[in-house]
Amino acid sequence: MNATDGTGSGTVRERRKALLEREIKDKACTLFARKGFDGTSLTDIADAVGLSRAAIYYYFENKEALLEAIVTEVSERPVQTLLASRDTATDDPVAELRQAVRRQVVGTLERQVLMQMIAVTEAALPPALAARHIASKRRYLEDCRRIIRDGIRAGVFRPVDDRVAALAVIGMAAWTAQWYSPDRPPAAAELADIIGDMAVRTLEADRGEAPAASVEALLEGMRDQIARLERML
């Protein structure tokens, strides 16, 4: 076998390893979401993948290491979403918010089971892992708040509490993991557009009104928009 063949064989092995790691993570996510972290054993995961328990140890030291790999992936995704939004950002807070929310919805639905799993296991994360996960969430929250503040200063968003508004917008996008069904319309991309537009419309200033607007008004607007979306579904 020549050097080229050896390199090719190594590349194939690495691809197979990556694919199997992905499958292990995906199966673990499904089981953690359904049975909880404590209720799922490595044997359960190995059976779901079609491997022996011993084979799982080749990829992950233990169940906690597997959970850490999954949560790290989830924690990094919002930050990657923000970086992607910044790469295409303009001086228009409306466009930036719409795009950020759209990317969040698309990313959530691409890993829907994984996001469902996090909702189930988040409270039971080991302290160090929980701290990293919380730090990532806070970074995402702070950048959303920054976009909203920029919009308020520009006069395109109503002068609401930017923290409450950011939490509401993020929650609306994240909650799609719990109720979205790919078997029913709208498609994920269309849903991302709808929710991105909803996020903007709940915050946009009405040029014909006085600038003061309450948080209650913001939440009422969001309830109206969600009711419209429910009727569509």
Secondary structure by P-SEA (a helix, b strand, c coil): ccaaaaaaaaaaaaaaaaaaaaaaaaaaaaaaaacccccccaaaaaaaacccaaaaaaccccaaaaaaaaaaaaaaaaaaaaaaaaaaccccaaaaaaaaaaaaaaaaaaaaaaaaaaaaccccccaaaaaaaaaaaaaaaaaaaaaaaaaaaaccccccaaaaaaaaaaaaaaaccccccccccccaaaaaaaaaaaaaaaccccccccccccaaaaaaaaaaaaaaaaaac
